[in-house]
Each structure stands twice: as C-alpha cells, then as structure tokens.
Amino acid sequence: MRLFFIVFLISSLNLSAQDKLILDTLSLETDSIVIYHDKSWEYLSMLNFNGILNVELDSFIKNEFKNKIIQPWDNYEPYVISNDLSIIKDSIWLCNVDENHPNYHLPSPGKTNSRFGPRGGRYHRGIDLGFNNSDSIFCAFDGVVRYAKYNSGGYGNLVIIRHYNGLETFYAHLKKIKISKNQKIKAGDYIGKGGSTGKVSGPHLHFEIRFYGNAIDPELVFDFKNNCLVSDNLFIHKNTFSYAKKYGGVYSSKAKYHKIKSGDTLYGLALKYGTSLNKICKLNKIKPSKILRLGEKIRIQ
Ligand SMILES: [Zn+2]
C-alpha cells in the first residue's frame, strides 16, 4: 500500500515537470510573448504568416475551388462559415504523417462516449471522449496553434491546431488551456486539462478533425480503441462530406443559408428572414457593400 503511494507520487511529479506552465501571454499585433512559470519566455513571431503549412495541398485547393474555399490564419474565429466542400470532385490523398512530421498522438486516452454523425436532429461533428484515469489532453500532430481561448458558441475553452498534414484538430470543453495561439506544437505535447466548459452535460473531450473547415469523422483518422492511426494516409472524396447537403458543411444544423438568386440584396435578405443587415454581415464576415454572386451561399442564421 505504501509502495503504491510512493510510485503514484513520483509519477504525478513527473507529469507536472513535463508541463511547461504558461504564466502570461502578451499579444503584439500578429506576434506574442509567452512567459512561462519558470520565468523563461519565448517570442512567437508570426508576422506575415499566411497560415499555409502545406504548400502543395493549398495550391491544389486554390485551383480546385477557384479560391472559393479559403483557410485564413484567424486567431478569433473557429472556421470560415462559407466554406462548403460537398462540391468536391477530385479525390485527395492526404499523408497523416510523413518523414518530416512522422509522429501522432491520440488526444485523450478516454473511451468513446458519442461518435461522429446525426444526433437529435443535428449533426455531431466530432467524437466525445470520456476521461478514465487522466483528463490530460494532447496534441494530435505537429502544427501551430491557431485558436486558444473561450468560445461562446458552445465549445467552451477551445484549442484549434493547424497541422502540416493539412488538417485542423479541435479540442473543446477544456477546463484549462495551457498553450497559446501562434505557438508551434508537436504531436503528444500537453494542451491542457479536459473539462466541461461550454454547452455540455458532463465532462468530456469533444474532438474534431476538420479539412478546410469541414468536419471529417475522426474515426477515419484514428483508431481510438487501439490507440493508433487507421492508416498513414487519409482518402478524402465527395462522400466524405455527404452529410453537408442535409446539415451544412461547416456549422451546426441550426445555421441557415440562403442561395443568392438574381435580384437578391443583403438588406432584402435581412427583411425576408427577420434579421438585421448587421447580423448577416457579422455572420459572413462581409461588408454591407459586398457584391453578391449568383449561387453564393449567405448565412442568415
Ligand atoms: Zn461532442
């Protein structure tokens, strides 16, 4: 009994030594200075960073979607609402890991509570992982932290990491975030403690994998039972996002879109749907003077 206690104590000491705790973060335009608990600090220079970590993939997407699908480096919004990959034609083979970034790590060792798919009339765009012996959350692949703050849309404390493989991973409902936006991060690095912040019924990790803002079933990438990758490669094709036709590609089913027809104006849409011009502009991150294209999808709710 006593021996067990000593072993336990040592392992918990090791854990806290591994976590480099952040004391404070100072934001300077696109850069930030992170001050760690041990009084060391790091200057994170992201000046002119365009968010492209996979040049080859990015130029393919630009060509394929004629610049309609975009992926800006945004520290304040989880995704681009107008991105809709259900129109994808060509298939894409992604390398989850390669010789430059060979490592991966499962975000949480907990068991699966709820899977990707339809749930109560909406679409659950991630997987819910419970906490067994530990609520420590880890980074899935090498990358850069794009978003690390509280999200009022239901995610609670949310971390989004963009990876060199072209994917983004979302870690939601965290109790505490122990990393900072614009920080370079490696697979297996400690992100923070899992929790129950945001819209939840109990503590769990809501984990999403997104490709240019569109959610992919995390079980296509990770085998959560056996703690490994399903494959080194991920095959993305038009059926990967087939749910988007019914539920929308990026946002929850509560989001409502309007397809622009001849004669539509933003003010007209606001009147038609009983909302305001200001709200539509904010939702779509557009100016009231924006020229609308026929067939373009404008989010109205
Ligand atoms: Zn969830």
Boltz pocket constraint, residues with backbone or C-beta under 6 A from the ligand:
constraints:
  - pocket:
      binder: B
      contacts: [[A, 114], [A, 124], [A, 126], [A, 127], [A, 128], [A, 205], [A, 206], [A, 207]]
      max_distance: 6.0
